[in-house]
Amino acid sequence: MRRSEFQSLGNAIKDYLKVEKIDGKLAEIEAVNLWESLIGRQIARATSTIYIKDGVLYIHLKSSIVRNELFMMRDEIIQAMNQRMGQRVVKAIVLK
């Protein structure tokens, strides 16, 4: 790298993550970590497992009542999560 091509450390790391195709996976992990703050503590307690695979958010729930509530709110949850992330990380939600 030449002297005239200085780059901040943050930008260098972002470029590296894009080249290695890791940035999408990190965004998915960050989105999963946002779950409780996005949906609330009470509903998060009824969640047993949550993960994202290929843009689909899979949520395993302990309560059928909570599942029905979340089913009605699917589109709003997708929109809020993507808005918080600043990019389209979640395309669909599967409730189990």
C-alpha positions as CSV (number, residue, x, y, z in Angstrom):
1,M,0.0,0.0,0.0
2,R,1.4,3.4,-1.0
3,R,1.6,6.3,1.4
4,S,-1.1,8.2,-0.5
5,E,-3.6,5.3,-0.1
6,F,-4.0,5.4,3.7
7,Q,-7.2,3.9,4.9
8,S,-8.7,3.9,8.4
9,L,-8.5,0.6,10.3
10,G,-12.3,0.4,10.4
11,N,-12.6,0.7,6.6
12,A,-9.8,-1.8,6.2
13,I,-11.6,-4.4,8.4
14,K,-14.9,-3.8,6.6
15,D,-13.2,-4.4,3.2
16,Y,-11.5,-7.5,4.5
17,L,-14.9,-8.9,5.8
18,K,-16.5,-8.2,2.4
19,V,-13.7,-9.9,0.5
20,E,-13.9,-13.0,2.8
21,K,-17.7,-12.9,2.7
22,I,-18.0,-12.8,6.4
23,D,-19.9,-9.5,6.7
24,G,-23.3,-11.2,6.0
25,K,-22.8,-13.8,8.8
26,L,-21.8,-11.1,11.3
27,A,-24.9,-9.1,10.4
28,E,-27.0,-12.2,11.1
29,I,-25.4,-12.7,14.5
30,E,-25.9,-9.0,15.3
31,A,-29.6,-9.3,14.3
32,V,-30.1,-12.3,16.6
33,N,-28.5,-10.4,19.4
34,L,-31.0,-7.6,18.9
35,W,-34.0,-9.9,19.4
36,E,-34.7,-9.1,23.1
37,S,-34.3,-5.4,22.8
38,L,-36.5,-5.4,19.7
39,I,-39.3,-7.6,20.9
40,G,-39.2,-7.2,24.7
41,R,-38.2,-9.2,27.7
42,Q,-41.5,-11.1,28.2
43,I,-41.7,-12.4,24.7
44,A,-38.0,-13.1,24.6
45,R,-38.4,-15.4,27.6
46,A,-40.9,-17.5,25.6
47,T,-38.2,-18.0,22.9
48,S,-36.2,-21.1,23.3
49,T,-34.0,-20.9,20.1
50,I,-33.5,-18.2,17.5
51,Y,-31.2,-18.2,14.5
52,I,-30.9,-16.9,10.9
53,K,-30.2,-19.1,8.0
54,D,-30.2,-17.7,4.4
55,G,-32.1,-14.6,5.4
56,V,-34.8,-16.6,7.2
57,L,-35.3,-15.9,10.9
58,Y,-36.2,-19.1,12.7
59,I,-37.8,-18.7,16.1
60,H,-38.6,-21.7,18.4
61,L,-41.2,-20.8,21.0
62,K,-42.3,-22.4,24.2
63,S,-45.8,-20.8,24.1
64,S,-48.4,-21.2,21.4
65,I,-50.0,-17.9,22.5
66,V,-46.8,-16.0,21.9
67,R,-46.4,-17.8,18.6
68,N,-49.8,-16.5,17.4
69,E,-49.0,-13.0,18.5
70,L,-45.7,-13.0,16.7
71,F,-47.3,-14.6,13.6
72,M,-49.6,-11.5,13.4
73,M,-46.6,-9.2,13.8
74,R,-44.2,-10.9,11.3
75,D,-44.0,-8.1,8.8
76,E,-43.5,-5.5,11.5
77,I,-40.7,-7.5,13.1
78,I,-38.9,-8.0,9.8
79,Q,-39.2,-4.3,9.0
80,A,-38.0,-3.2,12.5
81,M,-35.1,-5.6,12.5
82,N,-33.9,-4.6,9.1
83,Q,-34.3,-0.9,9.9
84,R,-32.2,-1.3,13.1
85,M,-29.5,-3.2,11.2
86,G,-29.4,-0.7,8.4
87,Q,-29.6,-3.4,5.7
88,R,-31.8,-6.2,4.7
89,V,-30.8,-9.1,6.9
90,V,-34.1,-10.8,7.5
91,K,-36.4,-11.7,4.5
92,A,-38.9,-14.0,6.3
93,I,-39.7,-15.4,9.7
94,V,-40.5,-19.1,10.5
95,L,-42.2,-19.7,13.9
96,K,-42.0,-23.1,15.5
